[in-house]
Amino acid sequence: MDSKRSHSNSRPLVANPTTFSLGDYDCIGFDLDHTLCSYHLRPLYDLIYQALASFLVNKRGYPKNLLEEPLDVSFIQKGLVLDKQRGNILKLDCDYRIVKAAHGTKLMSPSDIERVYGAERIWESSLGIPSLLVEKGFLREPFYVFKDYFVTPGAYICARIVDLLDDRNGKPLESYSFWKDYLNGLHYIYDKNNFSNGGGGFFPQLVKHPERYFIPRSDSVKQWLRSLRQEGKVVFLVTSSNHDSAQFIAEYALGKEWRDFFDLVVTFAKKPGFFRKEDRPFLEVKDGKVIGAVQPSSMGHHTVYTEGNFEGLLEACASLSRKKHPSLLYFGDSLMEDVYAGSKLAGCHTAAIVEEISDDEESGVWGSFFCDRRQHPSLWARVLSEHSRVAVTDLESLVNVGVKERIPCFGSPLSGYYPAKPKVLNS
């Protein structure tokens, strides 16, 4: 699949080629946002859109109607690709063929796509996108991928910027240079210091109105997490959120005793870099302050750490599980930072959280997240089938699945989607 560059993979990806069971693993880990913690997506999208638009209007001088016009959620979808120079937004299938495209918010006709990208409708720069996205320097590539829920509203912002620039120019520009402003906006609203200093326009609203954005976890999910530890599993949390915002989010989702669910908590992991072989030490966090580096073999139960690396996590898991080579599974929602990076860079088994499974339909501008109208898989459906063992709608889907129970996985004659395939794949 990675036709441009690839990383070596030192660990086998398949334990049992046809079925999946939590019982196969000594250590089970989780991402936080959109995995352990669920969000009300529409309010979250609106907040992200307003924060980004406010930055671009107030700090970069973009037209005010960028801020005044509401977000059109029918335009956004996880996994869309921005051609930075041309101002086009693309949807790719598993062969990197452009299934649909828009210049700004205006859909391009098949002939328009072929005129720009050739008769095969393949943009050479997009080849190997999954691999390129987990390499250092990926932001310098000529494309940008709206890869998860925290950046998908940016697709509409970028499209609106193209519209505004074209209108001001009277015709499409030869090339566009708004990319750096957009990227600066992302850095501005998501800066890790904003949680404590109240800046950026994003974190202050989460803190002020958590009920508007977060969905507390059910007692059944909490009991399921407890049952994993009762079965002797090492349970850990690895999130790219900073330790202060992670504590706030985890407490709202799981309750004040949230740390009791985990043997290890790793914050500010800087995924996908966490899964590369990088020598970043783990730093212990105590009473909300970073107090110093620790050796993985001495990492203790229910303690919060920051930064670190996957090799160190394996060492810590070996110590806690008392197994020299513990088997490890990681749940996450980001197809790039969790699923692909965990699988490709670290050789870790992964399970994907994919909310689109339950509500995916042929609707909106882009159609199904999983396939085109011919049911040819999308690029991201291929990533799921090749780099995750199973894809579940939500952790709630697994609470009635026993630790030793076996379910079909990707690579078997049946689908790895659980509890069922997306509707569009059954039509």
Backbone torsions as a table, in degrees:
resi	resn	phi	psi	omega
1	MET	NA	-38.4	-178.8
2	ASP	-83.2	92.4	-172.5
3	SER	-83.9	-1.8	-177.0
4	LYS	-113.4	-57.1	178.6
5	ARG	-141.8	157.0	177.4
6	SER	-149.7	162.1	179.1
7	HIS	-108.2	153.4	176.7
8	SER	-71.2	155.0	-177.2
9	ASN	-135.3	109.6	-169.8
10	SER	-91.0	-10.0	-177.2
11	ARG	-119.3	142.6	178.4
12	PRO	-64.8	142.3	-177.1
13	LEU	-90.0	-14.7	-173.7
14	VAL	-119.6	121.5	174.9
15	ALA	-87.0	-60.4	173.3
16	ASN	-117.0	122.2	-170.9
17	PRO	-71.2	-13.2	-174.7
18	THR	-120.1	-21.7	-177.8
19	THR	-135.4	160.0	-178.1
20	PHE	-123.3	139.3	175.3
21	SER	-148.3	136.8	174.9
22	LEU	-61.7	-25.3	-179.8
23	GLY	-66.4	-13.9	179.2
24	ASP	-73.6	-11.7	-168.8
25	TYR	-117.5	140.6	175.2
26	ASP	-82.6	-31.5	-174.6
27	CYS	-132.0	132.4	-176.9
28	ILE	-128.2	124.2	-175.9
29	GLY	-118.9	162.0	-176.1
30	PHE	-139.4	142.7	163.2
31	ASP	-75.8	167.7	-179.4
32	LEU	-97.5	-69.1	-173.8
33	ASP	-67.7	129.5	178.9
34	HIS	65.8	13.1	174.6
35	THR	-126.3	-76.3	172.8
36	LEU	-74.0	-35.1	178.3
37	CYS	-107.7	125.9	175.5
38	SER	-98.5	152.2	-178.9
39	TYR	-120.9	152.0	163.2
40	HIS	-76.2	108.6	-167.7
41	LEU	-69.0	-41.7	-176.4
42	ARG	-62.2	-49.7	176.1
43	PRO	-60.3	-36.3	178.0
44	LEU	-63.6	-46.4	178.6
45	TYR	-58.2	-44.9	-179.2
46	ASP	-62.1	-40.6	179.3
47	LEU	-63.4	-46.3	-179.8
48	ILE	-62.4	-44.9	-179.8
49	TYR	-60.1	-47.0	-178.7
50	GLN	-64.8	-40.1	-179.7
51	ALA	-65.1	-44.3	179.7
52	LEU	-67.6	-45.0	-179.6
53	ALA	-63.4	-38.5	178.5
54	SER	-61.7	-42.2	177.5
55	PHE	-61.3	-47.5	-175.2
56	LEU	-67.0	-36.6	179.8
57	VAL	-76.8	-47.9	-171.7
58	ASN	-84.2	-26.2	-176.2
59	LYS	-115.0	-12.4	178.8
60	ARG	-125.5	2.0	172.0
61	GLY	75.3	21.5	177.0
62	TYR	-73.2	157.1	-176.8
63	PRO	-55.7	144.5	-176.1
64	LYS	-65.0	-27.2	-178.1
65	ASN	-69.3	-11.6	170.8
66	LEU	-62.7	-37.5	179.7
67	LEU	-82.7	-32.5	-174.8
68	GLU	-76.5	-30.6	-179.2
69	GLU	-80.2	129.4	-178.1
70	PRO	-70.8	161.6	177.5
71	LEU	-66.4	133.6	172.3
72	ASP	-98.0	99.0	-174.9
73	VAL	-68.8	-18.5	179.2
74	SER	-68.5	-15.5	-177.9
75	PHE	-87.7	-22.4	-171.5
76	ILE	-96.2	149.3	176.5
77	GLN	-159.1	141.0	177.4
78	LYS	-62.3	134.2	175.1
79	GLY	96.7	-0.8	176.2
80	LEU	-66.2	153.1	-174.6
81	VAL	-118.6	129.6	176.1
82	LEU	-95.9	124.7	167.6
83	ASP	-85.2	99.6	-169.6
84	LYS	-57.4	-44.9	-173.9
85	GLN	-72.4	-40.0	-175.3
86	ARG	-89.2	-13.0	-178.9
87	GLY	73.6	24.0	-180.0
88	ASN	-102.9	146.5	175.4
89	ILE	-114.4	131.4	-168.6
90	LEU	-123.3	145.8	168.0
91	LYS	-113.6	128.2	-174.1
92	LEU	-111.6	146.9	171.3
93	ASP	-93.9	-175.9	-172.8
94	CYS	-68.6	-12.4	176.3
95	ASP	-102.5	13.6	-179.3
96	TYR	68.6	14.7	175.7
97	ARG	-76.9	138.8	180.0
98	ILE	-78.4	110.1	-178.4
99	VAL	-78.3	-44.5	176.9
100	LYS	-142.6	158.0	177.7
101	ALA	-153.1	153.3	175.9
102	ALA	-135.2	139.8	169.0
103	HIS	-99.4	111.9	-167.0
104	GLY	63.3	-133.2	178.6
105	THR	-92.8	0.0	-174.2
106	LYS	-95.8	120.6	179.3
107	LEU	-61.4	139.7	177.1
108	MET	-90.2	142.5	176.8
109	SER	-74.9	161.0	176.1
110	PRO	-53.5	-38.7	179.9
111	SER	-69.0	-34.7	176.0
112	ASP	-63.9	-42.6	179.5
113	ILE	-61.8	-44.3	-178.6
114	GLU	-68.1	-33.5	178.4
115	ARG	-65.0	-37.4	-177.1
116	VAL	-85.5	-41.2	-170.4
117	TYR	-112.4	0.2	177.8
118	GLY	98.4	165.6	-175.3
119	ALA	-62.3	-30.0	179.6
120	GLU	-80.3	-8.5	179.0
121	ARG	57.8	42.0	178.5
122	ILE	-124.3	125.7	176.9
123	TRP	-90.8	114.6	-173.7
124	GLU	-53.6	-38.2	-176.9
125	SER	-65.7	-20.1	-177.6
126	SER	-83.6	-13.4	-176.1
127	LEU	-61.4	129.0	180.0
128	GLY	80.0	22.9	-176.0
129	ILE	-53.2	-46.8	-178.3
130	PRO	-55.7	-44.4	-179.1
131	SER	-67.1	-41.7	-178.1
132	LEU	-64.9	-31.4	-175.8
133	LEU	-71.6	-17.1	-179.5
134	VAL	-105.1	7.4	176.5
135	GLU	-91.0	156.5	173.6
136	LYS	-63.0	142.8	177.8
137	GLY	80.7	14.0	-176.5
138	PHE	-64.4	-23.3	179.6
139	LEU	-69.7	-12.8	177.9
140	ARG	-88.0	-4.2	178.2
141	GLU	-67.2	158.0	-179.5
142	PRO	-73.4	-2.0	178.2
143	PHE	-120.3	163.1	170.8
144	TYR	-138.0	138.0	-179.0
145	VAL	-110.0	127.6	175.3
146	PHE	-81.0	82.6	-159.7
147	LYS	-87.2	-18.5	-178.6
148	ASP	-150.3	177.7	-172.6
149	TYR	-65.4	-21.2	-179.4
150	PHE	-79.2	-12.7	178.7
151	VAL	-123.4	-9.2	-177.7
152	THR	-59.0	-36.4	177.0
153	PRO	-60.7	-21.1	178.2
154	GLY	-63.8	-21.8	177.9
155	ALA	-62.6	-40.7	179.7
156	TYR	-72.3	-36.5	177.3
157	ILE	-61.8	-48.1	179.5
158	CYS	-61.7	-40.9	178.8
159	ALA	-63.9	-41.9	178.9
160	ARG	-65.5	-38.0	177.3
161	ILE	-60.6	-44.0	178.1
162	VAL	-59.8	-45.0	178.1
163	ASP	-57.1	-46.6	-177.2
164	LEU	-65.0	-42.5	179.5
165	LEU	-66.5	-39.6	178.0
166	ASP	-64.8	-42.7	179.7
167	ASP	-62.0	-42.3	-179.7
168	ARG	-66.5	-33.8	-178.6
169	ASN	-84.9	-17.3	-177.8
170	GLY	85.0	-4.5	177.8
171	LYS	-169.8	166.3	178.3
172	PRO	-58.9	143.3	177.8
173	LEU	-75.8	158.8	174.5
174	GLU	-67.6	-35.5	177.0
175	SER	-156.6	161.0	-174.8
176	TYR	-121.8	145.4	-175.8
177	SER	-128.9	22.2	-178.1
178	PHE	-79.5	-9.4	-172.5
179	TRP	-53.5	-45.4	-177.0
180	LYS	-64.6	-35.4	177.5
181	ASP	-65.4	-43.1	178.0
182	TYR	-61.9	-45.6	-179.9
183	LEU	-63.2	-41.1	176.2
184	ASN	-61.1	-34.4	177.1
185	GLY	-64.6	-42.2	176.6
186	LEU	-60.9	-46.4	179.1
187	HIS	-62.2	-36.7	-178.3
188	TYR	-65.8	-47.6	-174.5
189	ILE	-78.6	-28.4	-176.3
190	TYR	-102.4	7.9	177.8
191	ASP	-51.2	131.3	-173.8
192	LYS	-62.2	-23.4	-179.7
193	ASN	-77.6	-12.2	-176.4
194	ASN	-67.3	-26.3	179.7
195	PHE	-63.6	-39.8	-178.6
196	SER	-85.3	-31.7	-176.1
197	ASN	-97.8	-2.9	175.7
198	GLY	73.8	21.4	-178.0
199	GLY	-98.1	175.9	170.2
200	GLY	86.4	-18.8	177.1
201	GLY	82.6	-9.4	-178.8
202	PHE	-100.1	-62.8	-177.6
203	PHE	-60.2	-38.0	179.4
204	PRO	-57.3	-36.0	179.4
205	GLN	-72.9	-36.2	175.7
206	LEU	-60.7	-42.1	-178.1
207	VAL	-70.2	-39.7	-176.2
208	LYS	-73.1	-37.0	-175.5
209	HIS	-131.7	61.1	-177.0
210	PRO	-60.9	-33.1	-178.7
211	GLU	-65.2	-22.6	-179.7
212	ARG	-74.7	-27.2	-171.1
213	TYR	-114.6	-32.8	-174.0
214	PHE	-101.2	149.5	174.5
215	ILE	-114.1	109.7	179.1
216	PRO	-58.2	145.0	-179.6
217	ARG	-73.3	144.7	178.8
218	SER	-71.8	160.5	176.6
219	ASP	-61.8	-30.2	-179.1
220	SER	-66.7	-38.2	177.0
221	VAL	-68.5	-39.6	179.2
222	LYS	-63.5	-42.3	178.6
223	GLN	-66.6	-35.8	177.4
224	TRP	-62.5	-42.6	177.3
225	LEU	-62.8	-41.9	177.8
226	ARG	-62.1	-38.9	-176.6
227	SER	-64.7	-31.0	178.3
228	LEU	-63.1	-42.7	179.0
229	ARG	-70.9	-34.7	177.8
230	GLN	-65.6	-26.0	176.4
231	GLU	-83.6	4.2	176.6
232	GLY	89.3	10.7	178.4
233	LYS	-79.3	144.9	167.5
234	VAL	-83.2	121.4	-176.1
235	VAL	-112.3	127.9	-176.5
236	PHE	-135.3	160.3	177.2
237	LEU	-120.7	129.3	174.4
238	VAL	-129.3	115.6	-178.0
239	THR	-132.7	150.1	175.1
240	SER	-85.0	-6.4	176.0
241	SER	-66.9	146.4	176.7
242	ASN	-66.4	160.3	-171.6
243	HIS	-61.3	-33.6	-177.5
244	ASP	-74.6	-45.2	177.8
245	SER	-69.3	-34.6	177.9
246	ALA	-62.4	-41.7	178.9
247	GLN	-63.6	-43.3	179.5
248	PHE	-60.9	-47.2	-177.2
249	ILE	-67.9	-45.1	-178.9
250	ALA	-65.0	-37.4	179.4
251	GLU	-66.6	-39.7	178.7
252	TYR	-68.0	-37.9	-177.1
253	ALA	-76.4	-41.1	-170.3
254	LEU	-116.0	-9.3	-179.5
255	GLY	101.9	170.4	-174.0
256	LYS	-62.7	-26.0	-179.2
257	GLU	-95.0	30.8	-172.7
258	TRP	-59.1	-32.6	-177.8
259	ARG	-66.6	-21.7	-179.7
260	ASP	-66.5	-17.0	180.0
261	PHE	-78.2	-13.9	-169.5
262	PHE	-127.2	141.3	171.2
263	ASP	-76.5	-36.2	-179.7
264	LEU	-135.1	142.4	173.7
265	VAL	-128.0	120.8	179.4
266	VAL	-117.6	121.3	-179.7
267	THR	-111.7	168.3	-180.0
268	PHE	44.8	48.7	-175.5
269	ALA	-74.2	-15.8	178.3
270	LYS	56.8	48.0	174.1
271	LYS	-66.8	145.7	7.7
272	PRO	-83.5	-4.9	-178.5
273	GLY	-57.8	-28.4	179.2
274	PHE	-55.5	-35.1	-175.9
275	PHE	-85.5	-8.5	174.3
276	ARG	-81.3	162.7	178.6
277	LYS	-81.1	79.7	180.0
278	GLU	-118.5	141.8	-175.4
279	ASP	-90.5	68.0	175.6
280	ARG	-103.5	122.7	-177.6
281	PRO	-73.3	157.0	170.2
282	PHE	-82.3	135.9	177.5
283	LEU	-115.1	132.2	-179.9
284	GLU	-79.3	142.4	176.5
285	VAL	-113.7	125.8	-179.7
286	LYS	-135.0	127.5	-178.7
287	ASP	54.0	38.2	176.1
288	GLY	79.3	6.5	-179.2
289	LYS	-124.2	142.7	176.8
290	VAL	-79.0	122.3	-171.6
291	ILE	-111.8	-8.7	176.8
292	GLY	144.7	167.6	-175.8
293	ALA	-75.0	150.6	176.6
294	VAL	-133.6	154.6	173.9
295	GLN	-81.6	138.1	-178.2
296	PRO	-53.9	-37.7	-177.4
297	SER	-66.6	-16.4	-179.0
298	SER	-105.4	6.3	-179.7
299	MET	-68.5	132.0	-170.2
300	GLY	-104.1	171.2	-179.7
301	HIS	-66.3	142.6	171.9
302	HIS	60.1	21.4	179.9
303	THR	-101.8	146.5	-179.9
304	VAL	-99.0	134.0	177.8
305	TYR	-126.2	166.3	177.3
306	THR	-133.2	151.6	-178.3
307	GLU	64.5	-135.0	-178.2
308	GLY	88.9	-168.3	-176.4
309	ASN	-155.5	164.5	-173.2
310	PHE	-67.0	-40.0	179.6
311	GLU	-60.7	-39.4	176.6
312	GLY	-66.8	-36.7	176.8
313	LEU	-62.2	-42.4	176.9
314	LEU	-59.6	-40.8	178.9
315	GLU	-64.0	-42.2	178.2
316	ALA	-64.6	-40.9	178.7
317	CYS	-65.8	-36.8	177.0
318	ALA	-62.3	-41.8	179.5
319	SER	-65.5	-45.1	-176.8
320	LEU	-72.2	-33.9	-179.3
321	SER	-87.3	-13.3	-177.0
322	ARG	60.6	36.5	175.9
323	LYS	-127.6	137.4	-175.4
324	LYS	-65.9	-40.0	-179.6
325	HIS	-129.9	77.1	-177.4
326	PRO	-68.0	144.6	174.0
327	SER	-83.9	141.2	-169.4
328	LEU	-134.7	139.3	176.1
329	LEU	-126.7	140.6	-179.8
330	TYR	-130.1	126.8	176.4
331	PHE	-95.1	133.5	175.5
332	GLY	-161.2	160.8	-177.7
333	ASP	-97.5	-26.6	-176.2
334	SER	-77.0	116.9	-177.8
335	LEU	-64.7	-24.2	178.9
336	MET	-93.6	-55.9	-170.6
337	GLU	-76.7	-25.4	-179.5
338	ASP	-105.2	-59.2	-171.5
339	VAL	-74.2	-59.5	-176.1
340	TYR	-68.1	-48.3	-178.0
341	ALA	-64.0	-42.9	178.8
342	GLY	-60.8	-41.6	-179.0
343	SER	-74.8	-52.9	-170.3
344	LYS	-76.7	-42.2	-176.1
345	LEU	-84.2	-37.0	-174.1
346	ALA	-108.8	-9.2	-177.1
347	GLY	67.6	23.5	-178.1
348	CYS	-86.5	143.4	170.8
349	HIS	-74.0	137.7	-178.5
350	THR	-128.1	155.0	171.6
351	ALA	-127.3	130.1	-172.6
352	ALA	-98.0	137.2	170.7
353	ILE	-96.4	116.3	-173.4
354	VAL	-132.2	95.7	-177.5
355	GLU	-62.3	-26.1	-178.2
356	GLU	-62.9	-18.1	-179.6
357	ILE	-57.7	-41.3	-172.5
358	SER	-82.1	-24.6	-174.0
359	ASP	-128.2	14.2	-177.7
360	ASP	-71.5	128.1	177.8
361	GLU	-142.3	166.3	175.0
362	GLU	-79.5	75.5	-176.7
363	SER	-139.2	172.5	-179.9
364	GLY	72.6	-169.8	-175.8
365	VAL	-72.7	-36.6	-165.7
366	TRP	-102.9	-7.5	-177.9
367	GLY	77.4	-156.2	-174.1
368	SER	-68.5	142.1	172.9
369	PHE	-66.0	-27.8	-170.0
370	PHE	-95.5	-22.5	-173.9
371	CYS	-163.0	172.4	172.2
372	ASP	-95.1	-172.6	-176.5
373	ARG	-66.2	-19.1	177.3
374	ARG	-90.4	6.1	-176.1
375	GLN	62.6	25.6	171.4
376	HIS	-77.5	129.7	-172.4
377	PRO	-60.5	145.2	172.1
378	SER	-75.1	167.3	176.2
379	LEU	-55.5	-40.1	-174.0
380	TRP	-79.4	-28.4	171.7
381	ALA	-64.3	-36.6	176.7
382	ARG	-66.6	-41.0	176.3
383	VAL	-58.8	-44.3	178.7
384	LEU	-59.3	-48.4	-174.4
385	SER	-69.9	-26.5	-177.3
386	GLU	-94.9	-21.9	-170.7
387	HIS	-126.4	4.0	171.9
388	SER	-127.1	151.6	176.4
389	ARG	-77.0	-44.3	177.2
390	VAL	-142.1	159.6	173.4
391	ALA	-126.3	122.3	-177.7
392	VAL	-120.0	150.7	179.9
393	THR	-61.8	-40.5	-172.9
394	ASP	-167.3	160.4	177.3
395	LEU	-60.5	-25.6	176.9
396	GLU	-57.0	-28.2	-178.7
397	SER	-64.8	-21.1	-173.5
398	LEU	-102.7	-4.5	-171.8
399	VAL	-65.3	-24.8	179.3
400	ASN	-100.2	7.7	176.2
401	VAL	-94.3	117.1	-179.1
402	GLY	-61.8	152.8	-177.3
403	VAL	-58.3	-34.1	-178.0
404	LYS	-98.2	-1.2	179.2
405	GLU	-71.4	146.8	-178.8
406	ARG	-111.5	136.4	177.6
407	ILE	-127.9	158.5	179.6
408	PRO	-61.5	148.9	178.6
409	CYS	-129.8	170.9	174.7
410	PHE	-62.1	139.5	-175.6
411	GLY	101.7	-11.7	176.5
412	SER	-95.2	169.1	176.4
413	PRO	-60.5	-25.2	177.4
414	LEU	-96.1	171.0	-176.7
415	SER	-79.3	151.9	173.9
416	GLY	-87.8	2.4	175.8
417	TYR	-76.5	134.9	-178.0
418	TYR	-137.5	135.4	9.9
419	PRO	-82.4	-9.6	179.6
420	ALA	-157.7	162.7	175.8
421	LYS	-62.7	153.4	169.8
422	PRO	-56.8	147.7	-175.9
423	LYS	-55.6	-39.4	-175.7
424	VAL	-65.9	-22.2	179.5
425	LEU	-84.9	-8.8	178.2
426	ASN	-99.6	-7.7	-176.2
427	SER	-80.2	NA	NA
